[in-house]
């Protein structure tokens, strides 16, 4: 399962899953290098999906560019 870190609140990461559900994950279970906007793979171990994070950020940048062109 994949999710995107929306924000950190205290000892928790607020994560939006691919199905739109919002969950809280204890921050200690998230890799230390993880930050808001990162895509994470959630399984037995939680890992940052660096390639997917880059793809999502690139897609968002393109959408924003197109918004300003109109």
ZIJOHU-V809679 format. One record per pair of residues at least 24 apart in sequence whose C-alpha atoms are under 10 Angstrom apart, sorted by the first residue. I is the first residue (numbers start at 0). J is the second residue. Records with the same first field share a line. If there is no record, write none. Layout:
# ZIJOHU-V809679
I = J + J
This chain:
# ZIJOHU-V809679
0 = 39 + 40 + 41 + 42 + 45
1 = 38 + 39 + 40 + 41 + 42 + 45 + 46 + 47 + 48 + 51
2 = 36 + 37 + 38 + 39 + 40 + 41 + 47 + 48
3 = 34 + 35 + 36 + 37 + 38 + 39 + 40 + 47 + 48 + 52 + 55
4 = 29 + 33 + 34 + 35 + 36 + 37 + 38 + 39 + 47
5 = 34 + 35 + 36 + 37 + 38
6 = 34 + 35 + 36 + 37
7 = 34 + 35
14 = 38 + 39
16 = 40 + 41
